Amino acid sequence: MDKPLTNDEIDKIEKKLNTVTRGPWGIAGETGKDISIYSEHNDDVCWWWDGDGEPKTEDLLFMATARELVPRLIATVRALQKEE
């Protein structure tokens, strides 16, 4: 099993999170062709284009949904810590 995160590590994750494009994120395009991860605020987050290998749709969906899930995970950890 992985070791639990320390408070310092959680703080570092939260700081990194606060520097990225705001979410929610989604994916657009077709597997095997140009694909982008975008912010619903009309910002392209990253592009994947045919020629460098084909990305797994599951990987792209994870990257896009992580933008919304990580803040919720941090909030959950902080709430549980307060209960202790």
C-alpha positions as CSV (number, residue, x, y, z in Angstrom):
1,M,0.0,0.0,0.0
2,D,1.2,3.5,-0.7
3,K,2.0,5.7,2.2
4,P,-0.6,8.4,3.1
5,L,0.2,11.9,2.1
6,T,1.6,14.3,4.7
7,N,0.0,17.7,5.3
8,D,3.0,19.2,3.5
9,E,2.5,17.1,0.5
10,I,-1.2,18.0,0.4
11,D,-0.3,21.6,0.6
12,K,2.1,21.2,-2.4
13,I,-0.6,19.5,-4.5
14,E,-3.0,22.3,-3.7
15,K,-0.5,24.9,-4.7
16,K,0.2,23.2,-8.0
17,L,-3.5,22.8,-8.5
18,N,-4.0,26.6,-8.1
19,T,-1.5,27.3,-10.9
20,V,-3.2,25.2,-13.7
21,T,-6.1,26.3,-16.0
22,R,-9.3,26.3,-14.1
23,G,-11.8,23.6,-14.8
24,P,-13.9,21.8,-15.5
25,W,-12.0,20.1,-18.4
26,G,-13.1,18.0,-21.2
27,I,-11.8,16.2,-24.3
28,A,-12.5,16.9,-27.9
29,G,-11.5,15.1,-31.1
30,E,-11.2,11.6,-32.2
31,T,-8.8,8.8,-31.2
32,G,-6.2,8.5,-33.9
33,K,-6.5,12.1,-34.9
34,D,-6.0,15.5,-33.2
35,I,-7.3,15.4,-29.7
36,S,-7.3,18.3,-27.2
37,I,-8.1,18.6,-23.5
38,Y,-9.8,21.9,-23.0
39,S,-11.2,24.0,-20.2
40,E,-14.9,25.0,-20.3
41,H,-13.6,28.5,-20.1
42,N,-12.4,28.2,-23.8
43,D,-8.8,27.6,-22.9
44,D,-6.9,24.7,-24.6
45,V,-5.1,22.8,-21.9
46,C,-3.1,20.5,-24.1
47,W,-3.1,18.9,-27.6
48,W,-2.3,15.4,-28.7
49,W,-1.8,14.9,-32.4
50,D,-1.5,11.8,-34.6
51,G,2.1,10.9,-35.2
52,D,3.4,10.6,-31.6
53,G,1.3,7.5,-30.9
54,E,-2.3,7.2,-30.1
55,P,-3.4,8.2,-26.6
56,K,-5.8,6.0,-24.7
57,T,-9.2,7.6,-24.3
58,E,-9.2,6.5,-20.7
59,D,-6.0,8.4,-20.0
60,L,-7.4,11.5,-21.5
61,L,-10.6,11.2,-19.6
62,F,-8.6,10.7,-16.4
63,M,-6.5,13.8,-17.0
64,A,-9.6,15.9,-17.8
65,T,-11.6,14.6,-14.7
66,A,-8.7,14.9,-12.4
67,R,-9.0,18.7,-12.6
68,E,-12.3,18.5,-10.8
69,L,-11.6,15.5,-8.6
70,V,-8.3,16.6,-7.0
71,P,-9.8,19.7,-5.3
72,R,-12.6,17.5,-3.9
73,L,-10.1,14.9,-2.7
74,I,-8.1,17.6,-0.9
75,A,-11.3,19.0,0.7
76,T,-12.3,15.5,1.8
77,V,-8.9,14.9,3.4
78,R,-8.9,18.2,5.2
79,A,-12.5,17.6,6.5
80,L,-11.5,14.1,7.8
81,Q,-8.4,15.6,9.5
82,K,-10.6,18.1,11.3
83,E,-12.8,15.2,12.6
84,E,-9.8,13.5,14.2
